[in-house]
Amino acid sequence: MRFLRFQTVATAPLVAAALVACSPDISVELYNNSSDWLLITGCKEPAYVEPRSTVELGSIYSCSAQVKIAGPSSSWRYPVRVPGQPYVHEERLAFFKWRLLVRLQINSDHRILAVPVGSSFPIADDTPQPASYPLSGEAEA
């Protein structure tokens, strides 16, 4: 019994390390539901998104705490927040490798909505949202 307890304690860190190593990435996809071109900065690389189209911003882990979205005449800062289930889409890429996808939509009123699993772009303004959504941007001078 004593040996069995030691073996369990000794292997626990290995199991924990394996679970962390298998953690999925969380990617962000943003749909521009406005009539303006937008520039998104604050993630790995700046990204332009044309009206009524989608851009992949990459891993949420490559984003800073705030993302800046600039339009033709003004810009806004948004906190980076991951909505909970059922707003996180899962994509299996290969055996034991998958990623989670957060699909967001920015509207002409500068609010960002989380897109529920099973929904497609564009979503209606009255689509139920998780806590802390829709995100409202802080205008920059």
Secondary structure, DSSP 8 states (H G I E B T S, - for coil): -HHHHHHHHHHHHHHHHHHHHT--EEEEEEEEESSS-EEEESSSS-EEE-TT-EEEEEEGGGS-SEEEEE-SS-EEEEE-----TTSEEEEEEETTEEEEEEEEEEETTSEEEE--TT--SS--TTS---TT-SEE-EE--
